[in-house]
Amino acid sequence: MDDPRIKPGEEGPAPPQPPPSEPPRHDPYDRPEDDQPFRRFGPSVFRQDRQFLGLLVIFHFVLAGIAFFIGLCPLMGLAMGIWMVSGAFPTGPAPPTYPGSPQGPPPGQPPQWIGWMMIGEYSVMLLVLYGAAILACVVGYFLKRRKHWLFCIVGSGIQCLFVPFGTILGVFTIIVLARESVRHIFQHGEPQSTDDEDYP
């Protein structure tokens, strides 16, 4: 009901209107599955982690290639041991005889125990080398997919036994995986890309 004591034009200033609400900005780090430690990492930290993990993936596949290449040597030794055990190893010619020298029997097949020893020795070497190569491939694959953090830690520890390249790569892999930001990347995945130049 209008007040008769207030004349038209003397109503006073209009009550302040609330400012128009801005549309909510999408924060790529505001995800329900992320906890408080994950939210405090900046884009530069994730960019650095991505570079470290990318280099580790490359080095793991390089190490696997080196192990497969070195494994060709014991593979040839294993083939020679099987050849000796099978009895197909060629014998050498009879030694030349001289007047008055006793004539000995021609050289025969080498003992089979030598072939079995070569088979056992080179089989262990092949198992170790190719096992290390397969382990490096699996760890590199999981690092690329950002999955199975614990397996990557254990696999890197086993790689430290293969001196020197496996030791160097295993130590650096454990150091990178021990970063808190990297652990959260393996748990929750990498954050979505932003327009920030620091995180392309």
Rosetta constraint file for C-alpha pairs under 8 A:
AtomPair CA 6 CA 10 HARMONIC 6.35 0.50
AtomPair CA 6 CA 11 HARMONIC 6.71 0.50
AtomPair CA 7 CA 11 HARMONIC 7.42 0.50
AtomPair CA 26 CA 30 HARMONIC 7.97 0.50
AtomPair CA 28 CA 191 HARMONIC 6.21 0.50
AtomPair CA 28 CA 192 HARMONIC 5.50 0.50
AtomPair CA 28 CA 193 HARMONIC 7.46 0.50
AtomPair CA 28 CA 194 HARMONIC 7.28 0.50
AtomPair CA 29 CA 34 HARMONIC 7.74 0.50
AtomPair CA 29 CA 39 HARMONIC 6.10 0.50
AtomPair CA 29 CA 191 HARMONIC 6.25 0.50
AtomPair CA 29 CA 192 HARMONIC 7.68 0.50
AtomPair CA 30 CA 34 HARMONIC 7.39 0.50
AtomPair CA 30 CA 39 HARMONIC 7.39 0.50
AtomPair CA 33 CA 188 HARMONIC 7.06 0.50
AtomPair CA 34 CA 38 HARMONIC 6.00 0.50
AtomPair CA 34 CA 39 HARMONIC 6.80 0.50
AtomPair CA 34 CA 188 HARMONIC 7.01 0.50
AtomPair CA 35 CA 39 HARMONIC 6.56 0.50
AtomPair CA 36 CA 40 HARMONIC 6.63 0.50
AtomPair CA 37 CA 41 HARMONIC 7.27 0.50
AtomPair CA 38 CA 181 HARMONIC 6.71 0.50
AtomPair CA 38 CA 184 HARMONIC 6.50 0.50
AtomPair CA 41 CA 45 HARMONIC 6.29 0.50
AtomPair CA 41 CA 46 HARMONIC 7.53 0.50
AtomPair CA 41 CA 181 HARMONIC 7.07 0.50
AtomPair CA 42 CA 46 HARMONIC 6.94 0.50
AtomPair CA 43 CA 47 HARMONIC 6.17 0.50
AtomPair CA 43 CA 196 HARMONIC 7.99 0.50
AtomPair CA 43 CA 198 HARMONIC 6.48 0.50
AtomPair CA 43 CA 199 HARMONIC 5.50 0.50
AtomPair CA 44 CA 48 HARMONIC 6.16 0.50
AtomPair CA 44 CA 198 HARMONIC 5.97 0.50
AtomPair CA 44 CA 199 HARMONIC 6.38 0.50
AtomPair CA 45 CA 49 HARMONIC 6.19 0.50
AtomPair CA 45 CA 181 HARMONIC 7.50 0.50
AtomPair CA 46 CA 50 HARMONIC 6.07 0.50
AtomPair CA 46 CA 181 HARMONIC 7.27 0.50
AtomPair CA 46 CA 190 HARMONIC 7.68 0.50
AtomPair CA 46 CA 199 HARMONIC 7.73 0.50
AtomPair CA 47 CA 51 HARMONIC 6.42 0.50
AtomPair CA 47 CA 198 HARMONIC 7.56 0.50
AtomPair CA 47 CA 199 HARMONIC 5.83 0.50
AtomPair CA 48 CA 52 HARMONIC 6.26 0.50
AtomPair CA 49 CA 53 HARMONIC 6.07 0.50
AtomPair CA 49 CA 176 HARMONIC 7.84 0.50
AtomPair CA 49 CA 181 HARMONIC 7.67 0.50
AtomPair CA 49 CA 182 HARMONIC 6.50 0.50
AtomPair CA 50 CA 54 HARMONIC 6.03 0.50
AtomPair CA 51 CA 55 HARMONIC 6.29 0.50
AtomPair CA 52 CA 56 HARMONIC 6.25 0.50
AtomPair CA 52 CA 176 HARMONIC 7.19 0.50
AtomPair CA 53 CA 57 HARMONIC 6.20 0.50
AtomPair CA 53 CA 143 HARMONIC 6.62 0.50
AtomPair CA 53 CA 144 HARMONIC 7.27 0.50
AtomPair CA 53 CA 176 HARMONIC 7.72 0.50
AtomPair CA 54 CA 58 HARMONIC 6.50 0.50
AtomPair CA 54 CA 144 HARMONIC 7.11 0.50
AtomPair CA 55 CA 59 HARMONIC 6.23 0.50
AtomPair CA 56 CA 60 HARMONIC 6.05 0.50
AtomPair CA 56 CA 140 HARMONIC 7.18 0.50
AtomPair CA 56 CA 143 HARMONIC 7.71 0.50
AtomPair CA 56 CA 169 HARMONIC 7.76 0.50
AtomPair CA 56 CA 173 HARMONIC 6.78 0.50
AtomPair CA 57 CA 61 HARMONIC 6.50 0.50
AtomPair CA 57 CA 140 HARMONIC 4.66 0.50
AtomPair CA 57 CA 141 HARMONIC 7.17 0.50
AtomPair CA 57 CA 143 HARMONIC 6.21 0.50
AtomPair CA 57 CA 144 HARMONIC 6.18 0.50
AtomPair CA 58 CA 62 HARMONIC 6.25 0.50
AtomPair CA 58 CA 140 HARMONIC 7.49 0.50
AtomPair CA 59 CA 63 HARMONIC 6.05 0.50
AtomPair CA 59 CA 169 HARMONIC 7.47 0.50
AtomPair CA 60 CA 64 HARMONIC 6.24 0.50
AtomPair CA 60 CA 136 HARMONIC 5.29 0.50
AtomPair CA 60 CA 137 HARMONIC 6.43 0.50
AtomPair CA 60 CA 139 HARMONIC 7.31 0.50
AtomPair CA 60 CA 140 HARMONIC 5.31 0.50
AtomPair CA 60 CA 169 HARMONIC 7.62 0.50
AtomPair CA 61 CA 65 HARMONIC 6.26 0.50
AtomPair CA 61 CA 136 HARMONIC 6.53 0.50
AtomPair CA 61 CA 137 HARMONIC 5.71 0.50
AtomPair CA 61 CA 140 HARMONIC 6.42 0.50
AtomPair CA 62 CA 66 HARMONIC 6.30 0.50
AtomPair CA 63 CA 67 HARMONIC 6.22 0.50
AtomPair CA 63 CA 133 HARMONIC 6.98 0.50
AtomPair CA 63 CA 136 HARMONIC 6.80 0.50
AtomPair CA 63 CA 165 HARMONIC 7.45 0.50
AtomPair CA 63 CA 166 HARMONIC 7.44 0.50
AtomPair CA 64 CA 68 HARMONIC 6.22 0.50
AtomPair CA 64 CA 132 HARMONIC 7.16 0.50
AtomPair CA 64 CA 133 HARMONIC 4.06 0.50
AtomPair CA 64 CA 134 HARMONIC 6.77 0.50
AtomPair CA 64 CA 135 HARMONIC 7.98 0.50
AtomPair CA 64 CA 136 HARMONIC 5.51 0.50
AtomPair CA 64 CA 137 HARMONIC 6.08 0.50
AtomPair CA 65 CA 69 HARMONIC 6.15 0.50
AtomPair CA 65 CA 133 HARMONIC 7.02 0.50
AtomPair CA 66 CA 70 HARMONIC 6.15 0.50
AtomPair CA 66 CA 133 HARMONIC 7.96 0.50
AtomPair CA 67 CA 71 HARMONIC 6.06 0.50
AtomPair CA 67 CA 129 HARMONIC 5.64 0.50
AtomPair CA 67 CA 130 HARMONIC 6.57 0.50
AtomPair CA 67 CA 132 HARMONIC 7.00 0.50
AtomPair CA 67 CA 133 HARMONIC 5.39 0.50
AtomPair CA 68 CA 72 HARMONIC 6.95 0.50
AtomPair CA 68 CA 129 HARMONIC 6.98 0.50
AtomPair CA 68 CA 130 HARMONIC 6.14 0.50
AtomPair CA 68 CA 133 HARMONIC 6.25 0.50
AtomPair CA 70 CA 74 HARMONIC 7.94 0.50
AtomPair CA 70 CA 129 HARMONIC 7.63 0.50
AtomPair CA 71 CA 75 HARMONIC 6.27 0.50
AtomPair CA 71 CA 125 HARMONIC 7.74 0.50
AtomPair CA 71 CA 126 HARMONIC 5.93 0.50
AtomPair CA 71 CA 129 HARMONIC 5.96 0.50
AtomPair CA 71 CA 130 HARMONIC 6.78 0.50
AtomPair CA 72 CA 76 HARMONIC 6.41 0.50
AtomPair CA 73 CA 77 HARMONIC 6.58 0.50
AtomPair CA 74 CA 78 HARMONIC 6.03 0.50
AtomPair CA 74 CA 122 HARMONIC 5.11 0.50
AtomPair CA 74 CA 123 HARMONIC 7.56 0.50
AtomPair CA 74 CA 125 HARMONIC 6.51 0.50
AtomPair CA 74 CA 126 HARMONIC 6.22 0.50
AtomPair CA 75 CA 79 HARMONIC 6.29 0.50
AtomPair CA 75 CA 122 HARMONIC 6.97 0.50
AtomPair CA 75 CA 123 HARMONIC 7.99 0.50
AtomPair CA 75 CA 126 HARMONIC 6.81 0.50
AtomPair CA 76 CA 80 HARMONIC 6.29 0.50
AtomPair CA 77 CA 81 HARMONIC 6.27 0.50
AtomPair CA 77 CA 118 HARMONIC 6.84 0.50
AtomPair CA 77 CA 119 HARMONIC 7.63 0.50
AtomPair CA 77 CA 122 HARMONIC 6.29 0.50
AtomPair CA 78 CA 82 HARMONIC 6.30 0.50
AtomPair CA 78 CA 118 HARMONIC 6.36 0.50
AtomPair CA 78 CA 119 HARMONIC 5.12 0.50
AtomPair CA 78 CA 122 HARMONIC 5.43 0.50
AtomPair CA 78 CA 123 HARMONIC 6.66 0.50
AtomPair CA 79 CA 83 HARMONIC 6.16 0.50
AtomPair CA 79 CA 119 HARMONIC 7.94 0.50
AtomPair CA 80 CA 84 HARMONIC 6.23 0.50
AtomPair CA 80 CA 115 HARMONIC 7.57 0.50
AtomPair CA 80 CA 118 HARMONIC 7.93 0.50
AtomPair CA 81 CA 85 HARMONIC 6.28 0.50
AtomPair CA 81 CA 114 HARMONIC 7.54 0.50
AtomPair CA 81 CA 115 HARMONIC 4.19 0.50
AtomPair CA 81 CA 116 HARMONIC 6.43 0.50
AtomPair CA 81 CA 117 HARMONIC 7.70 0.50
AtomPair CA 81 CA 118 HARMONIC 5.19 0.50
AtomPair CA 81 CA 119 HARMONIC 5.24 0.50
AtomPair CA 82 CA 86 HARMONIC 6.09 0.50
AtomPair CA 82 CA 115 HARMONIC 6.44 0.50
AtomPair CA 82 CA 116 HARMONIC 7.66 0.50
AtomPair CA 82 CA 119 HARMONIC 6.65 0.50
AtomPair CA 83 CA 87 HARMONIC 6.68 0.50
AtomPair CA 83 CA 88 HARMONIC 5.95 0.50
AtomPair CA 83 CA 89 HARMONIC 5.88 0.50
AtomPair CA 83 CA 115 HARMONIC 7.70 0.50
AtomPair CA 84 CA 88 HARMONIC 6.42 0.50
AtomPair CA 84 CA 89 HARMONIC 5.14 0.50
AtomPair CA 84 CA 110 HARMONIC 7.26 0.50
AtomPair CA 84 CA 112 HARMONIC 6.61 0.50
AtomPair CA 84 CA 114 HARMONIC 7.94 0.50
AtomPair CA 84 CA 115 HARMONIC 5.24 0.50
AtomPair CA 85 CA 112 HARMONIC 5.30 0.50
AtomPair CA 85 CA 113 HARMONIC 7.98 0.50
AtomPair CA 85 CA 115 HARMONIC 5.30 0.50
AtomPair CA 85 CA 116 HARMONIC 6.77 0.50
AtomPair CA 87 CA 109 HARMONIC 7.21 0.50
AtomPair CA 89 CA 109 HARMONIC 6.86 0.50
AtomPair CA 90 CA 109 HARMONIC 7.43 0.50
AtomPair CA 91 CA 107 HARMONIC 6.43 0.50
AtomPair CA 91 CA 108 HARMONIC 5.84 0.50
AtomPair CA 91 CA 109 HARMONIC 6.08 0.50
AtomPair CA 92 CA 106 HARMONIC 7.80 0.50
AtomPair CA 92 CA 107 HARMONIC 6.25 0.50
AtomPair CA 92 CA 108 HARMONIC 7.74 0.50
AtomPair CA 93 CA 106 HARMONIC 6.79 0.50
AtomPair CA 93 CA 107 HARMONIC 7.23 0.50
AtomPair CA 94 CA 105 HARMONIC 7.32 0.50
AtomPair CA 94 CA 106 HARMONIC 4.45 0.50
AtomPair CA 94 CA 107 HARMONIC 6.46 0.50
AtomPair CA 95 CA 104 HARMONIC 7.95 0.50
AtomPair CA 95 CA 106 HARMONIC 6.86 0.50
AtomPair CA 97 CA 101 HARMONIC 6.38 0.50
AtomPair CA 97 CA 102 HARMONIC 7.51 0.50
AtomPair CA 97 CA 103 HARMONIC 6.24 0.50
AtomPair CA 110 CA 114 HARMONIC 7.32 0.50
AtomPair CA 111 CA 115 HARMONIC 7.38 0.50
AtomPair CA 112 CA 116 HARMONIC 6.34 0.50
AtomPair CA 113 CA 117 HARMONIC 6.00 0.50
AtomPair CA 114 CA 118 HARMONIC 6.26 0.50
AtomPair CA 115 CA 119 HARMONIC 6.16 0.50
AtomPair CA 116 CA 120 HARMONIC 6.21 0.50
AtomPair CA 117 CA 121 HARMONIC 6.10 0.50
AtomPair CA 118 CA 122 HARMONIC 5.90 0.50
AtomPair CA 119 CA 123 HARMONIC 5.83 0.50
AtomPair CA 120 CA 124 HARMONIC 6.38 0.50
AtomPair CA 121 CA 125 HARMONIC 6.49 0.50
AtomPair CA 122 CA 126 HARMONIC 6.05 0.50
AtomPair CA 123 CA 127 HARMONIC 6.11 0.50
AtomPair CA 124 CA 128 HARMONIC 6.19 0.50
AtomPair CA 125 CA 129 HARMONIC 6.09 0.50
AtomPair CA 126 CA 130 HARMONIC 5.81 0.50
AtomPair CA 126 CA 131 HARMONIC 7.91 0.50
AtomPair CA 127 CA 131 HARMONIC 5.62 0.50
AtomPair CA 128 CA 132 HARMONIC 6.07 0.50
AtomPair CA 129 CA 133 HARMONIC 6.24 0.50
AtomPair CA 130 CA 134 HARMONIC 6.07 0.50
AtomPair CA 131 CA 135 HARMONIC 6.07 0.50
AtomPair CA 132 CA 136 HARMONIC 6.09 0.50
AtomPair CA 132 CA 159 HARMONIC 7.06 0.50
AtomPair CA 133 CA 137 HARMONIC 6.28 0.50
AtomPair CA 134 CA 138 HARMONIC 6.23 0.50
AtomPair CA 135 CA 139 HARMONIC 6.11 0.50
AtomPair CA 135 CA 155 HARMONIC 6.79 0.50
AtomPair CA 136 CA 140 HARMONIC 6.00 0.50
AtomPair CA 136 CA 155 HARMONIC 7.79 0.50
AtomPair CA 136 CA 159 HARMONIC 7.75 0.50
AtomPair CA 137 CA 141 HARMONIC 6.10 0.50
AtomPair CA 138 CA 142 HARMONIC 6.24 0.50
AtomPair CA 139 CA 143 HARMONIC 6.08 0.50
AtomPair CA 139 CA 151 HARMONIC 7.63 0.50
AtomPair CA 139 CA 152 HARMONIC 5.47 0.50
AtomPair CA 139 CA 155 HARMONIC 6.59 0.50
AtomPair CA 139 CA 156 HARMONIC 7.67 0.50
AtomPair CA 140 CA 144 HARMONIC 6.19 0.50
AtomPair CA 141 CA 145 HARMONIC 6.30 0.50
AtomPair CA 142 CA 146 HARMONIC 5.77 0.50
AtomPair CA 142 CA 147 HARMONIC 5.23 0.50
AtomPair CA 142 CA 148 HARMONIC 6.44 0.50
AtomPair CA 142 CA 152 HARMONIC 7.16 0.50
AtomPair CA 143 CA 147 HARMONIC 6.56 0.50
AtomPair CA 143 CA 152 HARMONIC 7.29 0.50
AtomPair CA 146 CA 185 HARMONIC 7.03 0.50
AtomPair CA 146 CA 186 HARMONIC 5.02 0.50
AtomPair CA 146 CA 189 HARMONIC 7.18 0.50
AtomPair CA 147 CA 186 HARMONIC 5.57 0.50
AtomPair CA 147 CA 187 HARMONIC 7.79 0.50
AtomPair CA 148 CA 152 HARMONIC 6.41 0.50
AtomPair CA 148 CA 186 HARMONIC 7.35 0.50
AtomPair CA 149 CA 153 HARMONIC 6.36 0.50
AtomPair CA 149 CA 177 HARMONIC 7.51 0.50
AtomPair CA 149 CA 183 HARMONIC 7.19 0.50
AtomPair CA 149 CA 186 HARMONIC 6.29 0.50
AtomPair CA 150 CA 154 HARMONIC 6.26 0.50
AtomPair CA 151 CA 155 HARMONIC 5.90 0.50
AtomPair CA 152 CA 156 HARMONIC 5.94 0.50
AtomPair CA 153 CA 157 HARMONIC 6.29 0.50
AtomPair CA 153 CA 173 HARMONIC 7.67 0.50
AtomPair CA 153 CA 174 HARMONIC 5.95 0.50
AtomPair CA 153 CA 177 HARMONIC 7.15 0.50
AtomPair CA 154 CA 158 HARMONIC 6.37 0.50
AtomPair CA 155 CA 159 HARMONIC 6.24 0.50
AtomPair CA 156 CA 160 HARMONIC 6.50 0.50
AtomPair CA 156 CA 169 HARMONIC 7.64 0.50
AtomPair CA 156 CA 170 HARMONIC 4.39 0.50
AtomPair CA 156 CA 171 HARMONIC 7.19 0.50
AtomPair CA 156 CA 173 HARMONIC 6.44 0.50
AtomPair CA 156 CA 174 HARMONIC 6.49 0.50
AtomPair CA 157 CA 161 HARMONIC 7.60 0.50
AtomPair CA 157 CA 170 HARMONIC 5.97 0.50
AtomPair CA 157 CA 171 HARMONIC 7.52 0.50
AtomPair CA 157 CA 174 HARMONIC 7.57 0.50
AtomPair CA 158 CA 162 HARMONIC 7.94 0.50
AtomPair CA 158 CA 170 HARMONIC 7.75 0.50
AtomPair CA 159 CA 166 HARMONIC 4.90 0.50
AtomPair CA 159 CA 167 HARMONIC 6.09 0.50
AtomPair CA 159 CA 169 HARMONIC 7.68 0.50
AtomPair CA 159 CA 170 HARMONIC 5.51 0.50
AtomPair CA 160 CA 166 HARMONIC 5.16 0.50
AtomPair CA 160 CA 167 HARMONIC 3.64 0.50
AtomPair CA 160 CA 168 HARMONIC 7.07 0.50
AtomPair CA 160 CA 169 HARMONIC 7.52 0.50
AtomPair CA 160 CA 170 HARMONIC 5.16 0.50
AtomPair CA 160 CA 171 HARMONIC 6.84 0.50
AtomPair CA 161 CA 166 HARMONIC 6.82 0.50
AtomPair CA 161 CA 167 HARMONIC 6.20 0.50
AtomPair CA 162 CA 166 HARMONIC 4.78 0.50
AtomPair CA 162 CA 167 HARMONIC 5.91 0.50
AtomPair CA 163 CA 167 HARMONIC 5.32 0.50
AtomPair CA 163 CA 168 HARMONIC 7.92 0.50
AtomPair CA 164 CA 168 HARMONIC 6.34 0.50
AtomPair CA 165 CA 169 HARMONIC 6.17 0.50
AtomPair CA 166 CA 170 HARMONIC 5.75 0.50
AtomPair CA 167 CA 171 HARMONIC 6.10 0.50
AtomPair CA 168 CA 172 HARMONIC 6.37 0.50
AtomPair CA 169 CA 173 HARMONIC 6.04 0.50
AtomPair CA 170 CA 174 HARMONIC 6.22 0.50
AtomPair CA 171 CA 175 HARMONIC 6.29 0.50
AtomPair CA 172 CA 176 HARMONIC 6.26 0.50
AtomPair CA 173 CA 177 HARMONIC 6.08 0.50
AtomPair CA 174 CA 178 HARMONIC 5.99 0.50
AtomPair CA 175 CA 179 HARMONIC 6.98 0.50
AtomPair CA 176 CA 182 HARMONIC 7.22 0.50
AtomPair CA 177 CA 182 HARMONIC 5.87 0.50
AtomPair CA 177 CA 183 HARMONIC 6.49 0.50
AtomPair CA 178 CA 182 HARMONIC 7.20 0.50
AtomPair CA 178 CA 183 HARMONIC 6.96 0.50
AtomPair CA 179 CA 183 HARMONIC 6.42 0.50
AtomPair CA 180 CA 184 HARMONIC 6.43 0.50
AtomPair CA 181 CA 185 HARMONIC 6.26 0.50
AtomPair CA 182 CA 186 HARMONIC 6.35 0.50
AtomPair CA 183 CA 187 HARMONIC 6.32 0.50
AtomPair CA 184 CA 188 HARMONIC 5.78 0.50
AtomPair CA 184 CA 189 HARMONIC 7.22 0.50
AtomPair CA 185 CA 189 HARMONIC 4.51 0.50
AtomPair CA 185 CA 190 HARMONIC 5.24 0.50
AtomPair CA 186 CA 190 HARMONIC 7.97 0.50
AtomPair CA 193 CA 199 HARMONIC 7.05 0.50
AtomPair CA 193 CA 200 HARMONIC 6.80 0.50
AtomPair CA 194 CA 199 HARMONIC 6.76 0.50
AtomPair CA 194 CA 200 HARMONIC 7.16 0.50
AtomPair CA 195 CA 199 HARMONIC 7.57 0.50
AtomPair CA 195 CA 200 HARMONIC 7.26 0.50
AtomPair CA 196 CA 200 HARMONIC 6.81 0.50
